[in-house]
């Protein structure tokens, strides 16, 4: 079975759409998922850092 006509074109247009969406919205997903990281290793954008460094006056 060979490649269907237009199949390569569909892949190219799909990749172009993904690039365009990434240009507009940025890369919102981390490079690794939580199950791929070592236990206790945090992503730089995690909320835990903000919660740990929360000023005392915010607890009132």
ABEGO torsion letter per residue (X at the ends): XBBBBGAAAAAAAAAAAAAAAAAAAEBABBABBAAABBBGBBBAABAAAAAAABBAAAAX
